[in-house]
């Protein structure tokens, strides 16, 4: 016989549960790759955000790296984030290049997350040759640090906007000591006590002033 009982979990407990689930998804350690160093951190400014990232081994010698941002805040954004990550993993495991992978993820997001959109950047690293192949669905541009700091500019519609969206790819070659910084707009929009935002200019200046930092130190400094 069906029975219905009101939940005893108060809203604060519910938020804490969602926060634990979200951090459990994000706190997967960055993989150890021979000859490479990766580092990542997610620090929500409020109770729950929609930022996500993921690492995926793509056969011998290739590593997938994804970063994204789901629209909205709170519990609904956290749930959409979990769905977006699941859809991404399903499609990326097929082994296609970044552009067709994002096109497939876009169709999945439209099907599974009818409300809201997702920005997502997907990079495939050839560990032997240092080639980084990137596709971008409306996400912030990566910063390439190789003696100077420049943006890897690559546009594309966010996921969940148009089912027929196509994505293009850009390539960068990473030599010994080069770094790529991936971030969400939460970094740029972070506010201090006076309400001043951090801004792209300050991010760029910080990276420019510390070009030799390894990823873990760069993440800690940011």
N, C-alpha and C positions, 0 to 999 in steps of 0.2 A: 504494500500500500504506500503510495507516495506521501511524503511528509515534507512540510515546509517549515523552516525555522529561521528567524532573523539572525544574521551574522552578529557575532559578538566582537568582531574586529572593528575598532574605531578607525576613523579616517587617518589618524597619525600612524597607527599600526599598518594600515593598508599601504600608505606611502613608504613606510620603512621596508615592507615586504617587496614592493615594486622596485625600490632602490637596490635592495640586495640582489634581486634577480638581474637587474640591469648591470650592476657592477660585476656580477658573476659572469655575464656575457663579455664584458669589456676587459676584465682583468686577466684574460688569458695572456700568458707571458709572451713577449715578442720572441720569435724563434731565434735560435742560435744558428747562424749561417757561416760556414767556413769562409774567412776572408772578408766578412761583412759585419757591421754592427747595426742593430735596429733597436729603437726604444720608443715607447708610447705611454701616454698617460691620459686619463679622462678625469677631470675635476669639475663636476657640475656646480654652477654658481648658485643654483637653487636646489630644491629637493630633487627634481628630476629633469633631465634634459633629453634632447633627442639626438645627441651626437653618437656616432658609432664608428668603429674601425674593426678591421679583421685582417688576419694573415692566413694565407692558404698556400700550401706546398703544391706545386703544379708539375709533378713528375721530376725527373732528374734535371737538376741545374736551373730550375725556374721557380720563382717565388712570387705569389700574388699578394698585393698590398691594397687594401681598400680603406677609404675614409668617407664618411657621409654625415648628413645632418637632416633629421626629420623635422618637418614644420611643427610648431606648437611646443607646449611644455606640459609637465605633469604626467599623470598616469597614462592618458591616451597616447601621448608622444612616446612614452617608454614602451608601450605595447606595440606601436607602429614600428619603433626602432627594432624590436625583436623580430617582427615579421620581415622587415626589410633585410635584415642580416640573414635570415633563413633563406629568403628568395635569392639573395646574392650568392650564398654558398652553393645552393642547388645549381645555379646556372654556371658559376665559375668553375665548378668541378668538371664541367663538360670539356674544359680545356681550350675553348675558343679564345681568340684575341680580345683585348679589352673592349673595342668598339661594338662588335656583335654581342658580346656578353652584356654590356650595359643596355643594349636594345632589348635583349631578352628579359633582363631584370626589370626594365621599364614596363613591359607587358605584364609581368608578374605583379608588380606593384599596383598597376591599374586594376588588376583583378582582385588582389588581396587587401589593398588599402584604398578603398574608394574615396576616403576623405583625407585630404592633405597631400603634400608633395615631399619629395626627398631629393636633396642634392647628393651626388655620389661621384667620387673619383676612384678609378681603378687603374692600378699600375702593375705591369708584369715585368719583373726583373730577371734578365739573363745573367746569372751569377758569374759565369765564366768570362763573358765579354763586356760586362758592365752596361749593357744596353737596357734602357728603361723605356718601355712602351706604355703610353698613357692615353686613356680616354676620360672625358670629363662631362658629367651631366649637371651643369650649373653650379659646381662647387668652386670654392676659392682656389686660385692658381697656386701650384706648388712653387716654393722658392728653391732655386738651384744655386748652390754655393760652390764655385769652382775658381776661386781667385777674385771673383766679383759675385754680387748677388743679383740674380735676375729672376723674373717670373716666367714660368713655362705656361704661356698663354694658350688656352684651348677652351673654346666655348661649346656649349650644348645645352639643350633644354633640361631642366630638372626632371627626374623620374615622376611619373604620375600625372603628367600634363597632356601629352599627346601620344596615343598608341602607335603612331607611325614615325615616331622620332628616330632619326638616324644619328650616329655619333662618329666623329672623326678621331684620328689618333695623331699623337706627336711622339717624337723619339728624342731622348737625351742619352748621351754616353757619359757614364760616370767613371772617371779615372781615380787612381789611388788618392785618397784624402778628400774627394768631393763628397758633398752632402746634399740631400734633398729634405726639405722641411715641409711636411703636410700639416694642415691645421684647419679648424673650422672657424666660422666668423665669431664664435664665442670668445676667441682670443682677442679679436679686434674690438669687440663690443664690451669687454670686461670693464667695469667701472670702479674707480676708487671711491673713497668716502665722500669726496667733493662732487661726485657724479660725472667726472671726466672719463671718457672712454680711452682705452689703450691705443687704438688706431693702428692702421697698416704702417704708417710712417715710423712709428716707434718700434714695431716688430722688425721692419726692414733694417732700421738703424742698429738694433740689438744684434741681429744676425750678422750684419756688415762689420760690426765692431768685434765680433768673436768668431772669425771664420775658421779657426783651427779647432774649435770645440768638437769633441766626439758626440754622437747622438745622446747618450745618457746625460752628459753634462749640459748639452744644449736644452734638453727637456727640463732639467732641474733649474736652469737659469730662467727659462721662459716662465 
